[in-house]
Amino acid sequence: MGDAGSWLALSLFFGVLKDLIGLFQHQSLTVVWLWRYHDWRVWGLFFGILVAYWVIWTLIFWGLRALKDVMGRNDPPVTKN
């Protein structure tokens, strides 16, 4: 199956990418409003929120991975006959 951590990282990356693409669709009022309003502070706030969103999700999954490493595996020992 592969490493669960790499699958988790890939799903996180593609999820954030999907969110970013969703923000720039024509039906999205946020980007239409931002496109008309050319103030750099508003654009900075917008991209700051996007970066904070990505950082929060990265920290959550990094913390879950660290917690898994601390707790260890709970599998029973394998005995050979």
N, C-alpha and C positions, 0 to 999 in steps of 0.2 A: 504493500500500500504506500510505502514511503514515509518520510518523516512528517509527523503531524504539525510540527512547528513551521515547516516550509509551506504546507497547505494553508495554515492559518495566516501566515504572512502574505501569501498570494491572494487569499480571499480578502484580507484587509486592504491590500493595495488596489485590487480591482473594484472593491466596494467604494473606496474613496474616489477612484477614477470615475466610476459610474455616477457618484454624487456630483462631481465637478462637471461632467458632461450634462447631467440633468439641470444644473444651474444655468447653462448656456443655451438651453433650448428656447425656441421662439415663444413658447407659451409662458416662460418664466417672467414674471413681472419684476423680479429683483434686478436682473441684468438689464432689462429694458429701461428701468428707472435709473440705474447706474450709468447706462450709456448716454442718457440725456443730461445727466448731472456730472459735469466734468471736473468737479473739485477733487484734488489729489487726496484730501483728508478722508473723504468718503471712500475712495478706492482703497486707500491704505487700511481703513477699518474693515472693508469687505475682505481683502486678502488676509488681513490679520485674523479675522474670524475663521477663514478657511484653514489657515495654518494652525490655529489653536485647536480646531476640530480634529485635524489630522494628528496633532501631537497628543491630544487627550486619548484618542483611540490607540495610538502606538504605546503610550504609557500603560494603558489598561492591559493590553495583550502582553507587554513586556513584564508587567507585574504578575499576571497569571502564569507566565512561563517561569518566573523566579519562584513563585509560590509552589508550582509543581516540582521544581528542583529541590526546594527545601523539604517538602513533604515526602518526596521519594515515591517509589512505586509500591503499591499494596498487593502485588501479585503474590500468590503463594509460591514457595520454593519448588522448583522442579526436581523430582526425584527420579533417578534412573534405576530400573530393575536389574 
